[in-house]
Amino acid sequence: MPATLPQRRARLASLHRQRGASLLEAIAYLGVAALVVLAAVSLLQNAFGSARSNQTTEEITGLRTNVRKMYAGQPYNDTAMLANLVTAKAIPGTLSVASDGKTINNTWGGTVTPASADAATFAITYTKVPQDVCMNVVSGATGWTRIAGASDATPITAFPAAAADAAALCNAASNTIVFTAD
């Protein structure tokens, strides 16, 4: 049975009032959308920070392995260690080598310097390492005889490093870390 005229008018009036979202509904929607976007950005930053820590750990481990392989059975006291590593293409691909072959740079624009400490040990120095990456790399490091920093913190000689020791070593926004191995 068809609707009567008064019923149709009532339905049209009801539809007319419900024609769009109110200002309060729009503000609530935008607020929820902003929270979702902020949460996504935060998760991405954490993921990228973790990836940078993993990349740095792999670079340091790769350099240590390549130095040990290149100098197997020989003393490390070679003043041309960096040049030899560059010539042998033994620098990890994530590090950039300057066109003159005398400087290696990390992701943050700092230098990476492998050099002999003495005949029995060598060191790899990383500069401009962000605090969060420094903490993750130092606290998870193994296979080193010593890790020191530019700060007055006591060098780390027991591995894996305690979180408190890593925090003391990585106490600046931008850190220098010296990894020593034999």
Order of alpha helices (4+ residues) and beta strands (2+ residues): alpha-alpha-alpha-beta-beta-beta-beta-alpha-beta-alpha-beta
